[in-house]
Structures are given as structure tokens and as C-alpha cells.
Amino acid sequence: MARITIKEDSCKGCEMCVNACPKQLLRLNRDKINAKGYHPAMMTDQSACIGCKSCAIMCPDVCITVEK
């Protein structure tokens, strides 16, 4: 099982990771606003992640780390 870590304070809510996830496990957290004033990305089901790293590759601000 892969483990995804998202640096919420650095995320600008661009949704590139959301669109890149083949399992559709990421979304913007509409209940939270980070220090920059954006809704950060969040993982919806950590156990379903396949660890493909598509989200981390697409993140322009390097906010996502994938560990296997």
C-alpha cells in the first residue's frame, strides 16, 4: 500500500493532481482553507492508492510525496 503526503500549506488548489489520479482518489478539501487562501488537495481513500505517483509528477509546486 502506498502512502500519500500532501503539504497542505503549499497547495494552491490547481486540481492537476485530482485530474491525474487514475483511481480518482484525490479531491479539493472544500471544508479547509490553507495559509495561502486556497482549498488544498486531499486523499479520499488512502488504502485504494496504487502508488503510481501521477499526482506527484503533475503537481507544479511539489506538494505531494508518494511512499511505497
N, CA, C and O atoms as a printed pandas DataFrame, in Angstrom:
     atom_number atom_name residue_name chain_id  residue_number  x_coord  y_coord  z_coord
0              1         N          MET        A               1    0.843   -1.187    0.000
1              2        CA          MET        A               1    0.000    0.000    0.000
2              3         C          MET        A               1    0.885    1.245    0.000
3              4         O          MET        A               1    1.869    1.321    0.735
4              5         N          ALA        A               2    0.527    2.196   -0.816
5              6        CA          ALA        A               2    1.270    3.448   -0.899
6              7         C          ALA        A               2    0.739    4.451    0.116
7              8         O          ALA        A               2   -0.413    4.378    0.544
8              9         N          ARG        A               3    1.585    5.367    0.484
9             10        CA          ARG        A               3    1.193    6.425    1.427
10            11         C          ARG        A               3    1.432    7.772    0.757
11            12         O          ARG        A               3    2.544    8.064    0.316
12            13         N          ILE        A               4    0.401    8.580    0.683
13            14        CA          ILE        A               4    0.464    9.900    0.061
14            15         C          ILE        A               4    0.522   10.959    1.144
15            16         O          ILE        A               4   -0.269   10.935    2.087
16            17         N          THR        A               5    1.465   11.895    1.010
17            18        CA          THR        A               5    1.558   13.029    1.918
18            19         C          THR        A               5    1.402   14.301    1.086
19            20         O          THR        A               5    2.091   14.482    0.082
20            21         N          ILE        A               6    0.499   15.173    1.508
21            22        CA          ILE        A               6    0.260   16.429    0.802
22            23         C          ILE        A               6    0.608   17.585    1.727
23            24         O          ILE        A               6    0.078   17.680    2.834
24            25         N          LYS        A               7    1.494   18.460    1.276
25            26        CA          LYS        A               7    1.836   19.663    2.040
26            27         C          LYS        A               7    0.706   20.672    1.813
27            28         O          LYS        A               7    0.724   21.443    0.853
28            29         N          GLU        A               8   -0.259   20.647    2.703
29            30        CA          GLU        A               8   -1.464   21.455    2.520
30            31         C          GLU        A               8   -1.188   22.956    2.456
31            32         O          GLU        A               8   -1.860   23.674    1.716
32            33         N          ASP        A               9   -0.220   23.432    3.213
33            34        CA          ASP        A               9    0.052   24.874    3.218
34            35         C          ASP        A               9    0.703   25.360    1.932
35            36         O          ASP        A               9    0.683   26.559    1.651
36            37         N          SER        A              10    1.279   24.459    1.147
37            38        CA          SER        A              10    1.904   24.836   -0.119
38            39         C          SER        A              10    0.971   24.659   -1.310
39            40         O          SER        A              10    1.219   25.216   -2.379
40            41         N          CYS        A              11   -0.086   23.899   -1.136
41            42        CA          CYS        A              11   -1.009   23.587   -2.229
42            43         C          CYS        A              11   -1.808   24.824   -2.635
43            44         O          CYS        A              11   -2.326   25.551   -1.787
44            45         N          LYS        A              12   -1.897   25.050   -3.955
45            46        CA          LYS        A              12   -2.665   26.193   -4.447
46            47         C          LYS        A              12   -3.997   25.783   -5.074
47            48         O          LYS        A              12   -4.671   26.594   -5.710
48            49         N          GLY        A              13   -4.366   24.520   -4.888
49            50        CA          GLY        A              13   -5.672   24.055   -5.338
50            51         C          GLY        A              13   -5.869   24.059   -6.834
51            52         O          GLY        A              13   -6.977   24.319   -7.303
52            53         N          CYS        A              14   -4.832   23.778   -7.598
53            54        CA          CYS        A              14   -4.917   23.834   -9.062
54            55         C          CYS        A              14   -5.650   22.632   -9.655
55            56         O          CYS        A              14   -6.064   22.673  -10.813
56            57         N          GLU        A              15   -5.814   21.579   -8.886
57            58        CA          GLU        A              15   -6.514   20.349   -9.265
58            59         C          GLU        A              15   -5.795   19.507  -10.311
59            60         O          GLU        A              15   -6.392   18.588  -10.872
60            61         N          MET        A              16   -4.531   19.800  -10.583
61            62        CA          MET        A              16   -3.790   18.978  -11.546
62            63         C          MET        A              16   -3.633   17.553  -11.026
63            64         O          MET        A              16   -3.710   16.599  -11.801
64            65         N          CYS        A              17   -3.414   17.400   -9.722
65            66        CA          CYS        A              17   -3.294   16.068   -9.125
66            67         C          CYS        A              17   -4.629   15.340   -9.155
67            68         O          CYS        A              17   -4.678   14.129   -9.373
68            69         N          VAL        A              18   -5.697   16.067   -8.938
69            70        CA          VAL        A              18   -7.044   15.485   -8.959
70            71         C          VAL        A              18   -7.313   14.876  -10.333
71            72         O          VAL        A              18   -7.816   13.757  -10.434
72            73         N          ASN        A              19   -6.980   15.612  -11.385
73            74        CA          ASN        A              19   -7.202   15.147  -12.748
74            75         C          ASN        A              19   -6.236   14.037  -13.151
75            76         O          ASN        A              19   -6.560   13.234  -14.026
76            77         N          ALA        A              20   -5.066   13.975  -12.539
77            78        CA          ALA        A              20   -4.049   12.991  -12.897
78            79         C          ALA        A              20   -4.271   11.624  -12.253
79            80         O          ALA        A              20   -3.771   10.621  -12.764
80            81         N          CYS        A              21   -4.993   11.563  -11.168
81            82        CA          CYS        A              21   -5.169   10.301  -10.432
82            83         C          CYS        A              21   -6.042    9.323  -11.227
83            84         O          CYS        A              21   -7.214    9.602  -11.481
84            85         N          PRO        A              22   -5.468    8.170  -11.622
85            86        CA          PRO        A              22   -6.257    7.208  -12.396
86            87         C          PRO        A              22   -7.359    6.537  -11.584
87            88         O          PRO        A              22   -8.322    6.029  -12.158
88            89         N          LYS        A              23   -7.237    6.526  -10.286
89            90        CA          LYS        A              23   -8.239    5.916   -9.411
90            91         C          LYS        A              23   -9.243    6.941   -8.870
91            92         O          LYS        A              23  -10.179    6.575   -8.160
92            93         N          GLN        A              24   -9.050    8.220   -9.204
93            94        CA          GLN        A              24   -9.924    9.311   -8.760
94            95         C          GLN        A              24  -10.037    9.362   -7.242
95            96         O          GLN        A              24  -11.132    9.432   -6.684
96            97         N          LEU        A              25   -8.864    9.325   -6.579
97            98        CA          LEU        A              25   -8.818    9.306   -5.116
98            99         C          LEU        A              25   -8.524   10.669   -4.499
99           100         O          LEU        A              25   -8.581   10.814   -3.278
100          101         N          LEU        A              26   -8.215   11.654   -5.307
101          102        CA          LEU        A              26   -7.906   12.993   -4.789
102          103         C          LEU        A              26   -9.033   13.951   -5.122
103          104         O          LEU        A              26   -9.706   13.824   -6.145
104          105         N          ARG        A              27   -9.221   14.906   -4.238
105          106        CA          ARG        A              27  -10.180   15.991   -4.472
106          107         C          ARG        A              27   -9.739   17.186   -3.655
107          108         O          ARG        A              27   -8.873   17.061   -2.789
108          109         N          LEU        A              28  -10.321   18.335   -3.918
109          110        CA          LEU        A              28  -10.024   19.516   -3.107
110          111         C          LEU        A              28  -10.862   19.461   -1.844
111          112         O          LEU        A              28  -12.034   19.087   -1.877
112          113         N          ASN        A              29  -10.255   19.834   -0.741
113          114        CA          ASN        A              29  -10.943   19.847    0.547
114          115         C          ASN        A              29  -11.693   21.176    0.671
115          116         O          ASN        A              29  -11.108   22.188    1.056
116          117         N          ARG        A              30  -12.957   21.168    0.353
117          118        CA          ARG        A              30  -13.787   22.386    0.373
118          119         C          ARG        A              30  -14.096   22.862    1.795
119          120         O          ARG        A              30  -14.629   23.955    1.984
120          121         N          ASP        A              31  -13.761   22.039    2.791
121          122        CA          ASP        A              31  -14.003   22.405    4.186
122          123         C          ASP        A              31  -12.806   23.094    4.829
123          124         O          ASP        A              31  -12.869   23.514    5.984
124          125         N          LYS        A              32  -11.716   23.208    4.076
125          126        CA          LYS        A              32  -10.487   23.762    4.639
126          127         C          LYS        A              32   -9.891   24.807    3.698
127          128         O          LYS        A              32   -9.957   24.670    2.476
128          129         N          ILE        A              33   -9.314   25.842    4.281
129          130        CA          ILE        A              33   -8.585   26.860    3.519
130          131         C          ILE        A              33   -7.196   26.966    4.131
131          132         O          ILE        A              33   -7.053   27.141    5.341
132          133         N          ASN        A              34   -6.167   26.858    3.283
133          134        CA          ASN        A              34   -4.801   26.899    3.804
134          135         C          ASN        A              34   -4.321   28.332    4.030
135          136         O          ASN        A              34   -5.076   29.285    3.839
136          137         N          ALA        A              35   -3.069   28.473    4.435
137          138        CA          ALA        A              35   -2.498   29.782    4.761
138          139         C          ALA        A              35   -2.464   30.725    3.562
139          140         O          ALA        A              35   -2.464   31.945    3.730
140          141         N          LYS        A              36   -2.434   30.164    2.350
141          142        CA          LYS        A              36   -2.400   30.984    1.136
142          143         C          LYS        A              36   -3.803   31.350    0.644
143          144         O          LYS        A              36   -3.950   32.111   -0.312
144          145         N          GLY        A              37   -4.828   30.806    1.300
145          146        CA          GLY        A              37   -6.202   31.117    0.930
146          147         C          GLY        A              37   -6.819   30.177   -0.081
147          148         O          GLY        A              37   -7.836   30.508   -0.692
148          149         N          TYR        A              38   -6.221   29.001   -0.272
149          150        CA          TYR        A              38   -6.727   28.027   -1.234
150          151         C          TYR        A              38   -7.299   26.800   -0.533
151          152         O          TYR        A              38   -6.972   26.519    0.620
152          153         N          HIS        A              39   -8.156   26.078   -1.244
153          154        CA          HIS        A              39   -8.633   24.776   -0.779
154          155         C          HIS        A              39   -7.566   23.762   -1.187
155          156         O          HIS        A              39   -7.337   23.579   -2.382
156          157         N          PRO        A              40   -6.908   23.098   -0.238
157          158        CA          PRO        A              40   -5.847   22.147   -0.587
158          159         C          PRO        A              40   -6.408   20.804   -1.062
159          160         O          PRO        A              40   -7.557   20.457   -0.789
160          161         N          ALA        A              41   -5.577   20.075   -1.766
161          162        CA          ALA        A              41   -5.947   18.724   -2.200
162          163         C          ALA        A              41   -5.948   17.787   -0.996
163          164         O          ALA        A              41   -5.249   18.012   -0.008
164          165         N          MET        A              42   -6.745   16.738   -1.105
165          166        CA          MET        A              42   -6.785   15.729   -0.040
166          167         C          MET        A              42   -7.017   14.355   -0.657
167          168         O          MET        A              42   -7.605   14.228   -1.731
168          169         N          MET        A              43   -6.545   13.339    0.038
169          170        CA          MET        A              43   -6.735   11.938   -0.363
170          171         C          MET        A              43   -8.049   11.460    0.228
171          172         O          MET        A              43   -8.319   11.681    1.409
172          173         N          THR        A              44   -8.866   10.807   -0.585
173          174        CA          THR        A              44  -10.161   10.345   -0.093
174          175         C          THR        A              44  -10.122    8.916    0.437
175          176         O          THR        A              44  -10.882    8.570    1.341
176          177         N          ASP        A              45   -9.231    8.073   -0.127
177          178        CA          ASP        A              45   -9.146    6.678    0.318
178          179         C          ASP        A              45   -7.708    6.196    0.182
179          180         O          ASP        A              45   -7.317    5.661   -0.856
180          181         N          GLN        A              46   -6.934    6.389    1.228
181          182        CA          GLN        A              46   -5.506    6.042    1.228
182          183         C          GLN        A              46   -5.277    4.570    0.883
183          184         O          GLN        A              46   -4.311    4.252    0.190
184          185         N          SER        A              47   -6.131    3.677    1.343
185          186        CA          SER        A              47   -5.936    2.239    1.127
186          187         C          SER        A              47   -6.119    1.829   -0.333
187          188         O          SER        A              47   -5.633    0.768   -0.727
188          189         N          ALA        A              48   -6.795    2.624   -1.138
189          190        CA          ALA        A              48   -7.026    2.293   -2.543
190          191         C          ALA        A              48   -5.936    2.819   -3.472
191          192         O          ALA        A              48   -5.943    2.516   -4.665
192          193         N          CYS        A              49   -5.007    3.600   -2.942
193          194        CA          CYS        A              49   -3.936    4.197   -3.750
194          195         C          CYS        A              49   -2.997    3.100   -4.268
195          196         O          CYS        A              49   -2.579    2.224   -3.510
196          197         N          ILE        A              50   -2.669    3.155   -5.571
197          198        CA          ILE        A              50   -1.785    2.171   -6.181
198          199         C          ILE        A              50   -0.333    2.639   -6.241
199          200         O          ILE        A              50    0.538    1.890   -6.683
200          201         N          GLY        A              51   -0.067    3.858   -5.804
201          202        CA          GLY        A              51    1.303    4.371   -5.758
202          203         C          GLY        A              51    1.900    4.690   -7.110
203          204         O          GLY        A              51    3.115    4.579   -7.274
204          205         N          CYS        A              52    1.102    5.080   -8.081
205          206        CA          CYS        A              52    1.593    5.345   -9.435
206          207         C          CYS        A              52    2.388    6.653   -9.540
207          208         O          CYS        A              52    3.136    6.850  -10.498
208          209         N          LYS        A              53    2.227    7.528   -8.573
209          210        CA          LYS        A              53    2.918    8.816   -8.496
210          211         C          LYS        A              53    2.483    9.834   -9.550
211          212         O          LYS        A              53    3.156   10.849   -9.732
212          213         N          SER        A              54    1.389    9.588  -10.237
213          214        CA          SER        A              54    0.892   10.541  -11.228
214          215         C          SER        A              54    0.579   11.885  -10.587
215          216         O          SER        A              54    0.838   12.934  -11.176
216          217         N          CYS        A              55    0.030   11.853   -9.394
217          218        CA          CYS        A              55   -0.311   13.098   -8.697
218          219         C          CYS        A              55    0.946   13.905   -8.379
219          220         O          CYS        A              55    0.982   15.120   -8.576
220          221         N          ALA        A              56    1.973   13.218   -7.885
221          222        CA          ALA        A              56    3.219   13.903   -7.517
222          223         C          ALA        A              56    3.930   14.460   -8.742
223          224         O          ALA        A              56    4.508   15.545   -8.682
224          225         N          ILE        A              57    3.894   13.735   -9.840
225          226        CA          ILE        A              57    4.535   14.188  -11.073
226          227         C          ILE        A              57    3.848   15.429  -11.614
227          228         O          ILE        A              57    4.509   16.341  -12.111
228          229         N          MET        A              58    2.521   15.470  -11.520
229          230        CA          MET        A              58    1.756   16.595  -12.071
230          231         C          MET        A              58    1.756   17.840  -11.192
231          232         O          MET        A              58    1.477   18.931  -11.688
232          233         N          CYS        A              59    2.058   17.711   -9.914
233          234        CA          CYS        A              59    1.996   18.852   -9.002
234          235         C          CYS        A              59    3.079   19.876   -9.341
235          236         O          CYS        A              59    4.267   19.580   -9.214
236          237         N          PRO        A              60    2.684   21.074   -9.769
237          238        CA          PRO        A              60    3.676   22.081  -10.152
238          239         C          PRO        A              60    4.433   22.670   -8.957
239          240         O          PRO        A              60    5.495   23.266   -9.134
240          241         N          ASP        A              61    3.901   22.511   -7.758
241          242        CA          ASP        A              61    4.529   23.075   -6.572
242          243         C          ASP        A              61    5.193   22.024   -5.677
243          244         O          ASP        A              61    5.603   22.334   -4.559
244          245         N          VAL        A              62    5.298   20.802   -6.158
245          246        CA          VAL        A              62    5.939   19.689   -5.455
246          247         C          VAL        A              62    5.372   19.551   -4.029
247          248         O          VAL        A              62    6.119   19.497   -3.052
248          249         N          CYS        A              63    4.065   19.496   -3.941
249          250        CA          CYS        A              63    3.382   19.390   -2.644
250          251         C          CYS        A              63    3.068   17.947   -2.258
251          252         O          CYS        A              63    2.640   17.690   -1.133
252          253         N          ILE        A              64    3.275   17.007   -3.174
253          254        CA          ILE        A              64    2.848   15.631   -2.935
254          255         C          ILE        A              64    4.047   14.689   -2.907
255          256         O          ILE        A              64    4.912   14.727   -3.783
256          257         N          THR        A              65    4.076   13.844   -1.879
257          258        CA          THR        A              65    5.091   12.808   -1.752
258          259         C          THR        A              65    4.391   11.456   -1.720
259          260         O          THR        A              65    3.395   11.280   -1.019
260          261         N          VAL        A              66    4.918   10.502   -2.483
261          262        CA          VAL        A              66    4.348    9.159   -2.518
262          263         C          VAL        A              66    5.414    8.194   -1.993
263          264         O          VAL        A              66    6.539    8.154   -2.492
264          265         N          GLU        A              67    5.035    7.427   -0.985
265          266        CA          GLU        A              67    5.932    6.425   -0.406
266          267         C          GLU        A              67    5.288    5.056   -0.538
267          268         O          GLU        A              67    4.096    4.895   -0.275
268          269         N          LYS        A              68    6.073    4.076   -0.943
269          270        CA          LYS        A              68    5.551    2.712   -1.055
270          271         C          LYS        A              68    5.980    1.892    0.125
271          272         O          LYS        A              68    5.639    0.712    0.214
